[in-house]
Amino acid sequence: MAFTPYDWQQTLRQKADYVEDRLREGSPVVGLSCHEGIVLVTVRRAQQQKIFEIYDRLAFAGLGNQSDVETIRQIAVDFAHAEGFARSPQDVSIQRVVGVALSPAMKRSFSDPLRLPLVVRGLFAQLGDAPESDLFYLLNYDGEFSLAHRCGVAAGTEGAREAMERVLVAFAQKTPKRDAALKKALEAWAVGRREALAATESDWHAVLSEALETGTVEAALLERDSRRERRLRFLSPEELKPCLPD
Amino acid sequence: MSEQLGATHGDFAKLLEAHGVRFLEASPSPSLSAGGAHGTTVIAVKFDKGVLNVADRRATAGNAIFYEEAEKILKLDDETLIAIAGSYAAAFEAVRFLQHSLKYYARSQLQEMSLEGKLSEVSRVLSRALPGALQGIGGFLPIVSAYDRTKNEGRIFFYDVLGARFESREFGAAGSGAERIRGSFEYIVRTKGPFHTMTLEEALHETLLLLEIAASLDTATGGIRHSLPLAKTVTAEGIADVPQEMLRSIQKAVLNE
């Protein structure tokens, strides 16, 4: 079977449409630098985890098909640990995980007309010694990635992502405390969700409250000052309660 | 892209093999037996809140003192300590492997490795280091101390060079200096009571004294006179260094006795 350039472009467009349709209703994920570290927040509807620890200072949160999120997560964990042992933990960076291990492979996979595309959009976070050096990488299903400082989001649509960033960017420059960061992250989540679903409800509190009727907040902190070997800690319901709507 | 997914099932050794990373391989050259630092005398005892690990700081190469600030007590994870005696190079590489292995398992499988699993992993590593041990260049002996949350107590495990594991009720010691003082542990238990009933200060006093005795009987053991020894605890709260002030105060008391 011969592929013409037209077929190839058509295939890519169809693949992109296929993935975008499925990502649209995905629950966004938010990463935000704060004084205590990086908070990662989302709302999940089922029991599957959406926020994961990748390496000592690296975390990942994704939306999309759970099996595809798992694929990305596993590759990232494998690469980080093999590299961390072969060289040193300090040589494992988010740029290497995303730019070297994941992006080229995802691009090849997406470009292959005979393969199903990965339905996934991921947010990677790297904890720095100070909030100014925290890094976020947004990784798309086609292998494209972009870098952000202080905050990062992965959402179902481009419009949702832009709306969430408008909520977060100026706020993130003030280096908030953890609870303030959590509240703002939840606001950004609700704004993104509203935008992606083209919801008629204008009050983000109502969007969040409605989502929490069937879902639960999943929030984790990559702790900057921690004596523990593993810095990612999931926040307890007691810690989250002050940040949730009444 | 997903062809290798899940192929390791959380096994870090398999991951390294898949990435072509070699570890804990014995050198075929016997000439290397002339070099290499060795660390000696590490002690682990239970106390009322967990397990105390104490070690001298000396590393030797043959009859030469190689280094006087050696770190022989290392964290495997937030609840497990490992104290090492023997070939420093092999031990450090093994500990580095184990640290990565435990984290890799937890992160890839989304669940912590059980204590039993961790102990088996140490056995595997010792088996892997066996060729080096048989050549006389890579043998080391670990003592693993952990806080067992299911039993709410500290536990001590020691190994032979082949990887066989043994649990000790009260104490463990490894290294050339340990052989000189082994009977003293039993003497303390029979005359002063079990270590697990002692406070941290009491256990520290006994172990620093034992370390100093080992140093007087074994040239490869540094003792506590010239360098403050290493001392760490593992309890329900995790792993902590014994505060320097406490260590200095007990060091002074022991040396003045």
Interface residues (C-beta under 8 A of the other chain):
Chain A: Q49 F52 E53 I54 Y55 D56 E70 T71 Q74 I75 V77 D78 H81 A82 G84 F85 A86 A105 M106 R108 S109 L118 R227 R228 E229 R230
Chain B: M1 S2 Q4 L5 G6 T8 F12 L15 L16 A18 H19 V21 F23 K75 D77 D78 R96 F97 Q99 H100 K103 Y104 A106 R107 S108 L110 G238
